[in-house]
Amino acid sequence: MTAPFVVTTETAALRGDLTVPADAAGVVAFAHGSGSSRLSPRNVAVARTLQDNRLATLLFDLLSPDEEQVDARTRELRFDVPLLAGRLVEAVDELAEHETTARLPLGLFGASTGAAAALVAAARRPERVRAVVSRGGRPDLAGEALPSVRCPVQLVVGEHDHQVLRLNEQAAERLGGPSRIEVVPGATHLFEEPGALEQVAGLAADWFATHLATP
């Protein structure tokens, strides 16, 4: 069942879509990448795979409509990791209070700059965030928060996304908890190659199934 979900912050009411399978064993909040939204086709595709694996999903806009217009001109807000992370923390807190997700273990899925926001949120809510998955992410932008991330982190990168792979390797060395880098063969940054995104979704589903089931 999918229902509208609004993440309320001090400066914005952010639209979202919460899907909760009847037998949900966990919930995953998504942080989309730069210049994207809750309607990101790649994140939507991954979310469907997670739903098929008994995971509830929350996809929501990190920026308000007015902020999206500003960002389309300036490209500044999409790289404002403290802002994005703060909004993801609000989503984590609201999921912890929501009647359908309050008792579910929680994970975060971040793409591009959203991966940095997910890691900062995990550092700020260590008692709630059980696992993080990054797709083609920029974990390096989480900066000084990396050593404070104690939950298991999976970093999924395309084989031919050379610069991002190098940044992920460097960030993994600074994480405070267990991590694993998964390189998708033949894939570039957006995982547009045939079968590449399906591999990402399968890896994420396995990661969350393993680590959200662990107390």
C-alpha positions in Angstrom: 0.0 0.0 0.0 1.3 3.4 -1.0 0.2 6.6 0.7 1.3 10.2 0.7 3.8 11.1 3.4 4.9 14.6 4.3 8.2 15.3 6.0 7.8 18.5 8.0 10.8 20.6 8.7 11.2 24.2 10.1 11.4 25.6 6.6 9.5 23.2 4.3 6.9 20.6 4.0 8.4 17.9 1.7 6.2 15.6 -0.3 6.8 11.8 -0.1 5.4 8.4 -1.0 5.4 5.7 1.7 4.9 2.1 0.5 4.4 -0.5 3.2 4.0 -4.2 2.2 1.6 -6.1 4.4 4.5 -8.3 5.7 7.1 -5.6 6.0 10.2 -6.6 7.9 11.9 -3.2 7.7 11.7 0.3 6.2 14.2 2.1 3.9 14.2 5.9 3.4 15.7 7.1 0.2 17.8 10.2 -0.3 17.9 11.1 -4.0 20.9 12.5 -5.9 21.7 15.9 -7.2 19.1 17.5 -9.4 16.6 14.7 -8.8 13.5 14.1 -6.7 11.3 11.4 -5.2 10.3 10.5 -8.7 13.8 9.4 -9.7 13.2 6.4 -12.0 16.4 4.7 -10.8 15.4 5.0 -7.1 11.8 4.0 -7.9 13.1 0.9 -9.6 15.3 0.0 -6.6 12.4 0.7 -4.2 10.2 -1.7 -6.1 12.8 -4.5 -5.6 13.0 -3.7 -1.9 9.2 -3.8 -1.6 9.2 -7.2 -3.3 11.7 -8.3 -0.6 9.4 -7.3 2.3 10.8 -3.8 2.9 8.7 -0.6 3.2 10.1 2.4 1.4 9.9 6.1 1.7 10.8 8.3 -1.3 10.5 12.0 -0.6 11.7 15.3 -2.0 14.7 16.8 -0.2 13.8 20.2 -1.6 10.5 22.1 -1.7 9.1 23.2 -5.1 10.4 26.7 -4.6 13.9 25.4 -3.6 14.0 23.2 -6.6 13.5 26.2 -8.8 16.3 28.0 -7.1 18.5 25.0 -7.3 17.8 24.6 -11.0 19.4 28.0 -11.5 22.2 27.9 -9.0 22.9 24.2 -8.4 23.8 25.1 -4.9 21.2 23.3 -2.7 21.9 19.9 -4.2 25.4 20.1 -2.7 24.2 21.5 0.7 24.8 18.2 2.6 24.0 19.6 6.0 20.7 20.8 4.8 19.9 17.5 3.0 21.0 15.5 6.0 18.9 17.5 8.4 15.9 16.8 6.3 16.7 13.1 6.1 17.0 13.1 9.9 13.5 14.6 10.1 12.3 11.7 7.9 14.0 9.2 10.1 12.3 10.7 13.2 8.9 10.8 11.6 9.1 7.2 10.5 10.0 6.2 14.1 6.7 7.8 15.1 4.5 6.7 12.2 1.9 4.0 13.0 2.9 1.7 10.2 6.7 2.0 10.5 7.4 2.8 14.2 8.4 -0.8 15.0 10.3 -1.6 11.8 14.2 -1.5 11.7 15.3 1.3 9.5 17.9 1.7 6.7 18.9 4.5 4.4 19.6 4.4 0.6 21.4 7.3 -0.9 22.4 8.1 -4.4 25.0 10.7 -5.5 25.0 13.6 -3.0 22.1 11.8 -1.2 24.6 9.2 -0.1 26.5 11.8 1.9 23.3 13.0 3.4 22.4 9.4 4.4 25.8 8.9 6.1 25.5 12.1 8.0 22.0 11.1 9.1 23.3 7.7 10.2 26.0 9.4 12.3 23.3 11.6 13.9 20.8 8.8 14.6 23.0 5.8 15.4 20.2 4.3 17.6 17.8 4.2 14.6 19.8 3.7 11.4 20.8 0.0 11.1 22.3 0.0 7.6 23.2 2.3 4.7 23.5 1.6 1.0 25.1 4.1 -1.4 24.5 4.0 -5.2 27.1 5.8 -7.2 27.4 8.0 -4.2 29.7 10.8 -2.9 30.3 9.5 0.6 33.4 11.8 0.7 31.0 14.7 1.0 30.0 13.4 4.5 33.4 14.7 5.7 33.9 14.6 9.4 30.8 12.5 10.0 32.4 9.4 8.4 34.2 8.1 11.5 30.9 8.4 13.5 29.0 6.1 11.1 28.9 2.8 13.0 26.3 0.9 11.1 27.2 -1.4 8.1 27.6 0.5 4.9 27.5 -0.9 1.4 29.0 1.3 -1.4 27.9 0.3 -4.9 29.9 1.8 -7.7 30.0 1.2 -11.5 33.2 -0.4 -12.8 33.8 2.5 -15.2 32.9 5.3 -12.8 36.6 5.6 -12.0 36.7 8.9 -10.1 33.7 8.1 -7.9 35.2 4.6 -7.2 38.4 6.2 -6.0 36.4 8.6 -3.7 34.4 5.7 -2.3 37.5 3.7 -1.5 39.0 6.7 0.3 35.7 7.3 2.2 35.5 3.6 3.2 38.8 3.8 5.0 37.4 6.6 7.2 34.0 4.9 8.1 33.7 4.0 11.8 31.9 0.7 11.1 31.9 -2.2 8.7 31.7 -1.4 5.0 31.8 -3.2 1.7 32.5 -1.8 -1.8 30.5 -3.6 -4.6 31.7 -2.9 -8.1 29.1 -3.5 -10.8 30.9 -4.9 -13.9 30.6 -2.8 -17.0 28.5 -0.1 -15.3 29.0 3.7 -15.5 27.8 6.3 -13.0 24.1 6.1 -13.7 24.0 2.3 -14.1 22.2 2.7 -17.4 23.7 -0.4 -18.9 21.4 -3.5 -19.4 21.0 -5.3 -16.1 23.2 -2.9 -14.1 20.5 -1.3 -12.1 19.0 -4.7 -11.4 22.3 -5.7 -9.9 22.3 -2.6 -7.7 18.7 -3.4 -6.5 19.6 -7.0 -5.7 22.7 -6.0 -3.8 20.8 -3.4 -1.8 17.9 -5.9 -1.0 20.4 -8.5 0.3 22.3 -5.9 2.4 19.1 -4.6 4.1 17.7 -8.1 4.5 20.9 -9.1 6.4 21.5 -6.0 8.5 18.0 -4.9 9.3 17.3 -8.4 10.6 20.2 -8.1 13.0 19.2 -6.5 16.4 
